[in-house]
């Protein structure tokens, strides 16, 4: 059994009942995504070398029976990601994501993940001969503007492909630009040897979205978030073909030529956080501590998404963020505050960032006021002296 298969089996065995989070008023929005994992058979498998089909169990009674199959033990586990199509109405347009979307009426969370996956890429996760839902990660709340605006509650479900043969993909060009199967080894390597790959974002768009379209869009500097680079090796690519001046047709290329010079995909933000929740289970279930700060630096440094804290271009922001983290830890210990969440607590972190930003602005204003107070008289005397010499 390979290192990746052992890690996958450990992750699945560590998945317990998820923590469900009720949605918030006034819109009570919910969404769900599917983390789809397949085992790609080793190309040196004797059946493949002899031109035969791999013999796989049609309906394994248990996951232990599934993992006991020889083609599974020597295979390569991979996770499916989509590159979202570029759309002005999509908040996550062009991002690397997991298949999924918003919940419809009279639908539970898992139904939403299954329906959205079928609509976006044509995989039927409800087919028991092909896929099995092995569990759900804890619900997580999605907020905008660094914790000021509630968006929805997101439920991630984990599915494993039971067959060595992946069904044909049927992409929805309006929603998906490309599909990628990325190996689990990429994430295990990142955990063992973390590397800093920054994703630079304008801080104004997060703290004051209304100013991001004005001349003040660069006033607050930038924030660099940790990302993981993944090789660009798509299963298919949606290409735009101009039919006439008025019509552009989407054409799906199922055999795209791989360009080694193509920029890699960047996994960051929410999707990286969910993958971090998943891989945190490789060492066993995440324990609920009675007293733990909302932002647990020691725990987050061991995760895929928390090995490197964000960095800021605005002078003083890094200092004030670390100051707020210390204050948060001290208050949690003093008040014995409890946390009921096992997911990575980035929303708590970004709320602290918002407070740190206010402190950074106030400190700048205070320094400016002091400079004006103590330099006003010397500057005025210098100006008067210069003018008098000029006039004489």
C-alpha positions as CSV (number, residue, x, y, z in Angstrom):
1,X,0.0,0.0,0.0
2,X,1.4,3.4,-1.0
3,X,1.9,6.4,1.2
4,X,-1.0,8.2,-0.5
5,X,-3.4,5.2,-0.2
6,X,-2.5,4.9,3.5
7,X,-3.1,8.6,4.0
8,X,-6.5,8.4,2.2
9,X,-7.6,5.4,4.2
10,X,-6.7,7.2,7.4
11,X,-8.6,10.3,6.4
12,X,-11.7,8.4,5.5
13,X,-11.6,6.3,8.8
14,X,-11.2,9.6,10.8
15,X,-14.3,11.1,9.4
16,X,-17.1,11.2,12.0
17,X,-20.5,12.9,12.3
18,X,-20.1,16.5,11.0
19,X,-20.9,19.6,12.9
20,X,-24.0,21.1,11.2
21,X,-24.4,24.9,11.3
22,X,-27.8,26.5,10.8
23,X,-28.0,29.3,8.2
24,X,-28.5,33.0,9.2
25,X,-31.3,35.4,8.5
26,X,-32.4,37.2,6.5
27,X,-31.7,35.0,3.4
28,X,-30.9,31.6,5.0
29,X,-28.7,30.6,2.1
30,X,-26.9,27.2,2.0
31,X,-24.6,25.6,-0.6
32,X,-22.7,22.3,-0.9
33,X,-19.6,21.0,-2.8
34,X,-18.3,17.6,-3.6
35,X,-14.7,16.5,-2.9
36,X,-14.4,13.6,-5.5
37,X,-11.5,11.2,-5.1
38,X,-10.6,8.5,-7.6
39,X,-7.9,5.8,-7.6
40,X,-6.0,5.9,-10.9
41,X,-4.6,2.4,-11.5
42,X,-0.8,2.0,-11.8
43,X,0.1,1.9,-15.5
44,X,2.3,-1.1,-14.7
45,X,-0.8,-3.1,-13.6
46,X,-0.6,-6.6,-15.2
47,X,-4.2,-6.4,-16.5
48,X,-3.5,-3.1,-18.3
49,X,-0.2,-4.4,-19.7
50,X,-2.0,-7.4,-21.1
51,X,-4.8,-5.3,-22.6
52,X,-7.4,-6.6,-20.1
53,X,-9.8,-4.7,-17.9
54,X,-9.0,-4.5,-14.2
55,X,-11.3,-6.7,-12.2
56,X,-12.9,-4.5,-9.5
57,X,-15.6,-5.3,-7.0
58,X,-19.0,-4.1,-8.2
59,X,-20.4,-3.4,-4.8
60,X,-17.8,-3.6,-2.0
61,X,-19.5,-4.2,1.3
62,X,-17.2,-1.9,3.2
63,X,-14.4,0.5,2.5
64,X,-11.9,-1.9,4.0
65,X,-12.9,-4.4,1.3
66,X,-12.5,-1.6,-1.3
67,X,-9.0,-0.7,-0.1
68,X,-8.0,-4.4,0.0
69,X,-8.2,-4.6,-3.8
70,X,-4.8,-4.9,-5.4
71,X,-5.5,-2.2,-8.0
72,X,-6.4,0.2,-5.2
73,X,-3.4,-0.5,-3.1
74,X,-0.9,0.2,-5.9
75,X,-2.9,3.1,-7.5
76,X,-2.6,6.8,-7.3
77,X,-5.4,8.7,-5.5
78,X,-6.4,12.0,-7.2
79,X,-8.9,14.8,-6.3
80,X,-11.1,16.5,-8.9
81,X,-10.9,20.3,-9.2
82,X,-12.7,22.6,-11.7
83,X,-11.6,25.9,-13.1
84,X,-14.6,28.1,-13.0
85,X,-15.7,29.9,-16.2
86,X,-15.2,33.7,-16.3
87,X,-18.5,35.3,-15.5
88,X,-19.3,38.8,-14.1
89,X,-22.1,37.4,-12.0
90,X,-20.0,34.8,-10.2
91,X,-18.2,35.9,-7.1
92,X,-15.6,33.1,-7.6
93,X,-15.3,33.6,-11.4
94,X,-12.1,32.0,-12.8
95,X,-11.1,30.4,-9.5
96,X,-10.0,26.9,-8.9
97,X,-12.9,25.2,-7.0
98,X,-14.7,22.1,-6.2
99,X,-17.9,21.2,-8.1
100,X,-21.0,22.5,-6.2
101,X,-23.4,25.4,-5.8
102,X,-26.3,26.9,-4.0
103,X,-29.1,24.8,-2.5
104,X,-32.6,24.8,-4.0
105,X,-35.9,24.4,-2.3
106,X,-36.9,21.0,-0.8
107,X,-33.2,19.8,-1.1
108,X,-30.9,18.6,1.5
109,X,-27.1,19.4,1.5
110,X,-26.0,16.2,-0.1
111,X,-28.7,16.4,-2.8
112,X,-27.3,19.8,-3.6
113,X,-23.7,18.5,-4.0
114,X,-24.9,15.6,-6.2
115,X,-27.2,17.8,-8.4
116,X,-24.6,20.6,-8.9
117,X,-21.9,18.1,-9.8
118,X,-24.1,16.5,-12.4
119,X,-25.0,19.8,-13.9
120,X,-21.5,21.2,-14.0
121,X,-19.4,18.2,-15.2
122,X,-21.8,15.4,-15.8
123,X,-20.7,13.0,-13.1
124,X,-23.6,11.2,-11.4
125,X,-22.6,10.8,-7.8
126,X,-25.9,9.1,-7.0
127,X,-24.9,6.0,-9.0
128,X,-24.0,3.4,-6.3
129,X,-22.0,1.4,-8.8
130,X,-19.6,4.2,-9.4
131,X,-19.5,6.5,-6.3
132,X,-20.0,6.3,-2.6
133,X,-20.3,9.2,-0.1
134,X,-17.8,8.4,2.6
135,X,-18.6,11.3,4.9
136,X,-19.0,15.1,5.3
137,X,-16.7,17.7,6.6
138,X,-18.0,20.2,9.1
139,X,-20.2,23.0,7.8
140,X,-18.5,26.3,7.5
141,X,-19.9,29.8,7.4
142,X,-18.9,32.0,4.5
143,X,-18.5,35.8,5.1
144,X,-17.5,38.7,2.9
145,X,-15.6,41.9,3.7
146,X,-13.6,40.2,6.4
147,X,-16.4,38.9,8.5
148,X,-18.9,41.8,8.0
149,X,-21.4,40.3,5.5
150,X,-22.8,36.8,5.9
151,X,-23.1,34.9,2.6
152,X,-24.1,31.3,3.3
153,X,-23.4,28.1,5.0
154,X,-21.3,25.6,3.0
155,X,-21.4,21.8,3.4
156,X,-18.5,19.8,1.8
157,X,-19.1,16.1,1.1
158,X,-16.5,13.5,0.3
159,X,-17.1,10.9,-2.5
160,X,-14.9,8.1,-3.6
161,X,-15.0,6.5,-7.0
162,X,-15.4,2.7,-6.7
163,X,-14.4,1.9,-10.3
164,X,-11.0,2.2,-11.9
165,X,-12.7,3.7,-14.9
166,X,-14.0,7.3,-14.7
167,X,-17.2,7.9,-16.5
168,X,-17.1,10.4,-19.4
169,X,-17.3,14.0,-18.4
170,X,-20.0,16.2,-19.8
171,X,-19.1,19.8,-18.9
172,X,-21.3,22.8,-18.7
173,X,-19.3,25.4,-20.7
174,X,-21.1,28.4,-19.1
175,X,-19.9,27.3,-15.6
176,X,-16.7,25.3,-16.1
177,X,-13.6,26.3,-18.1
178,X,-11.5,23.1,-17.4
179,X,-11.4,20.0,-15.1
180,X,-8.3,18.7,-13.4
181,X,-7.4,15.5,-11.5
182,X,-4.6,16.4,-9.0
183,X,-2.7,13.7,-7.0
184,X,-2.9,13.5,-3.3
185,X,0.9,13.4,-3.2
186,X,1.0,17.0,-4.1
187,X,-0.7,18.0,-0.8
188,X,1.2,15.5,1.3
189,X,4.5,16.9,-0.1
190,X,3.2,20.4,0.8
191,X,2.5,19.4,4.4
192,X,6.0,17.8,4.7
193,X,7.9,20.6,3.0
194,X,5.8,23.8,3.0
195,X,6.6,26.5,0.5
196,X,5.4,30.1,0.3
197,X,3.5,30.9,-2.9
198,X,1.8,34.3,-2.5
199,X,-1.6,35.2,-4.0
200,X,-1.7,39.0,-4.0
201,X,-5.1,40.6,-3.5
202,X,-6.1,44.3,-3.3
203,X,-6.9,44.9,0.4
204,X,-9.4,47.6,-0.5
205,X,-11.7,45.1,-2.2
206,X,-12.0,43.2,1.1
207,X,-12.2,46.0,3.6
208,X,-14.1,48.6,1.6
209,X,-15.5,47.1,-1.6
210,X,-17.2,50.3,-2.6
211,X,-13.8,52.1,-2.8
212,X,-12.3,49.3,-5.0
213,X,-13.7,50.9,-8.1
214,X,-12.5,54.4,-7.3
215,X,-9.2,56.2,-7.3
216,X,-8.7,55.1,-3.7
217,X,-8.6,51.4,-4.7
218,X,-4.9,51.2,-3.8
219,X,-5.0,53.2,-0.6
220,X,-5.0,50.2,1.7
221,X,-2.2,48.3,0.0
222,X,-2.3,44.6,-0.7
223,X,-2.6,41.3,1.2
224,X,-0.6,38.2,0.1
225,X,-2.4,35.0,0.9
226,X,-0.8,31.5,0.9
227,X,-1.6,29.4,-2.2
228,X,-0.6,26.0,-3.6
229,X,0.5,25.6,-7.2
230,X,-0.9,22.7,-9.1
231,X,0.3,21.6,-12.6
232,X,-2.0,22.6,-15.4
233,X,-3.0,19.2,-16.9
234,X,-6.7,19.4,-17.8
235,X,-9.0,16.6,-18.7
236,X,-10.7,19.0,-21.1
237,X,-10.6,22.8,-21.9
238,X,-13.6,25.0,-22.9
239,X,-12.4,27.1,-25.8
240,X,-14.3,30.1,-27.3
241,X,-14.8,30.1,-31.0
242,X,-16.1,33.2,-32.9
243,X,-18.9,32.2,-35.2
244,X,-19.9,35.8,-36.2
245,X,-19.4,39.2,-34.8
246,X,-22.6,38.7,-32.7
247,X,-22.1,35.1,-31.6
248,X,-19.3,33.3,-29.7
249,X,-19.6,29.6,-29.4
250,X,-18.1,27.5,-26.6
251,X,-16.3,24.4,-27.9
252,X,-15.1,21.6,-25.5
253,X,-11.7,20.2,-26.3
254,X,-11.5,16.7,-24.7
255,X,-7.9,16.1,-25.8
256,X,-6.1,19.3,-25.1
257,X,-2.4,19.4,-25.8
258,X,-0.4,19.9,-22.5
259,X,1.8,22.9,-22.5
260,X,4.6,22.6,-19.9
261,X,5.0,26.4,-20.0
262,X,1.4,27.0,-19.1
263,X,1.1,28.9,-15.8
264,X,0.2,26.5,-12.9
265,X,-3.2,26.5,-11.2
266,X,-3.3,28.2,-7.9
267,X,-5.3,26.7,-5.1
268,X,-6.1,29.3,-2.4
269,X,-8.8,30.8,-0.3
270,X,-12.0,28.8,0.5
271,X,-11.1,25.7,-1.6
272,X,-7.7,25.4,0.1
273,X,-9.3,25.7,3.5
274,X,-11.6,22.8,2.8
275,X,-8.7,20.7,1.5
276,X,-6.9,21.6,4.7
277,X,-9.9,20.4,6.8
278,X,-9.7,17.1,4.9
279,X,-6.0,16.5,5.2
280,X,-6.0,17.4,8.9
281,X,-7.8,14.1,9.4
282,X,-4.9,12.1,8.2
283,X,-3.6,12.0,11.8
284,X,-6.9,11.1,13.3
285,X,-10.2,12.9,14.2
286,X,-9.8,16.6,15.1
287,X,-10.5,16.8,18.8
288,X,-12.8,19.4,20.3
289,X,-10.9,21.3,23.1
290,X,-13.0,22.7,25.8
291,X,-11.1,26.0,25.8
292,X,-9.4,27.0,22.6
293,X,-9.0,30.5,21.1
294,X,-11.0,31.2,17.9
295,X,-7.7,31.5,16.1
296,X,-5.3,28.7,17.2
297,X,-1.9,29.6,15.7
298,X,-0.2,26.4,16.9
299,X,-2.8,24.2,15.3
300,X,-3.1,26.3,12.1
301,X,0.6,26.1,11.4
302,X,0.3,22.3,10.9
303,X,-2.5,22.7,8.2
304,X,-2.3,23.1,4.5
305,X,-3.7,26.6,4.6
306,X,-2.0,27.9,7.8
307,X,1.7,27.2,7.4
308,X,2.2,30.9,6.3
309,X,0.3,33.8,7.7
310,X,-0.9,36.5,5.2
311,X,1.5,39.4,4.6
312,X,0.6,43.0,4.1
313,X,2.1,45.8,2.0
314,X,0.7,48.5,4.3
315,X,3.4,49.5,6.7
316,X,2.6,48.5,10.3
317,X,-0.2,46.0,9.4
318,X,1.9,42.9,10.1
319,X,2.8,44.3,13.6
320,X,-0.8,45.1,14.5
321,X,-2.1,41.8,13.2
322,X,0.3,39.9,15.4
323,X,-0.6,42.2,18.3
324,X,-4.3,41.4,17.8
325,X,-3.5,37.7,17.7
326,X,-1.8,38.0,21.1
327,X,-4.7,39.9,22.6
328,X,-7.1,37.3,21.2
329,X,-5.1,34.5,22.8
330,X,-4.9,36.3,26.1
331,X,-8.6,37.1,26.2
332,X,-9.5,33.5,25.3
333,X,-7.4,32.2,28.2
334,X,-8.7,34.8,30.6
335,X,-12.4,34.4,29.7
336,X,-12.1,30.6,29.1
337,X,-13.9,31.1,25.9
338,X,-15.1,28.0,24.1
339,X,-15.1,27.1,20.4
340,X,-17.6,24.8,18.8
341,X,-15.9,24.6,15.4
342,X,-13.3,22.2,14.1
343,X,-12.8,23.9,10.7
344,X,-9.9,26.3,10.1
345,X,-10.9,29.6,11.8
346,X,-10.0,32.0,9.0
347,X,-13.1,34.1,9.6
348,X,-11.9,34.8,13.1
349,X,-8.5,35.7,11.8
350,X,-9.9,38.2,9.2
351,X,-12.1,39.8,11.8
352,X,-8.8,40.5,13.8
353,X,-7.3,41.8,10.6
354,X,-10.1,44.4,10.3
355,X,-9.4,45.6,13.8
356,X,-5.7,45.6,13.2
357,X,-6.3,47.8,10.1
358,X,-8.2,50.3,12.2
359,X,-5.4,50.4,14.7
360,X,-2.9,50.9,11.9
361,X,-4.8,53.9,10.6
362,X,-5.2,55.4,14.1
363,X,-1.5,54.9,14.8
364,X,-0.7,56.7,11.5
365,X,-3.0,59.5,12.4
366,X,-1.5,59.8,15.8
367,X,2.0,59.9,14.4
368,X,1.0,62.6,11.9
369,X,-0.6,64.6,14.6
370,X,2.5,64.5,16.7
371,X,4.7,65.5,13.7
372,X,2.4,68.5,13.0
373,X,2.4,69.5,16.7
374,X,6.2,69.4,17.2
375,X,7.4,70.4,13.7
376,X,4.9,73.1,13.0
377,X,6.8,75.9,14.7
378,X,10.3,74.9,13.3
379,X,8.9,74.6,9.8
380,X,7.1,78.0,10.0
381,X,10.3,79.7,11.3
382,X,12.3,78.1,8.5
383,X,9.7,79.3,5.9
384,X,9.8,82.9,7.3
385,X,13.6,82.9,7.4
386,X,13.8,81.6,3.8
387,X,11.3,84.3,2.6
388,X,13.0,87.1,4.4
389,X,16.4,86.1,2.8
390,X,14.7,85.9,-0.6
391,X,13.1,89.4,-0.3
392,X,16.4,91.0,0.9
